[in-house]
Amino acid sequence: MVSKLERTRMNFTGKMVSIGIDMHKHSWRITALVEGDVVLAVTLGRPSYESFKKILAQFKGNYVRIAYEAGPGGFHLYDRLTADGIECIVTPPSLIPT
């Protein structure tokens, strides 16, 4: 379920969309950037791949790349995204800048 949505009005069709996910056991914080501007910031209170795919559908026609920190989601999300042809990087926590 989407609990908060902040989206700027801009045309980002055909552009690179970079999505970062802050994964926790009971929620995912998802932020999408286009050319350095935040175009989407949302929290999924009951995260699932199906609900995440609905968010990704907003970016159909764009080149999407996703990154998230290794943690409770493991590589399950990575496996599903790459199977759907979406570029995904799972990074170790020690490499995340603070």
Secondary structure, 3 states (H helix, E strand, C coil): CEEEEECCCCCCCCCEEEEEEEECCCCEEEEEEECCEEEEEEEECCCCHHHHHHHHHHHCCCEEEEEEECCCCCCHHHHHHHHCCCEEEEECHHHCCC
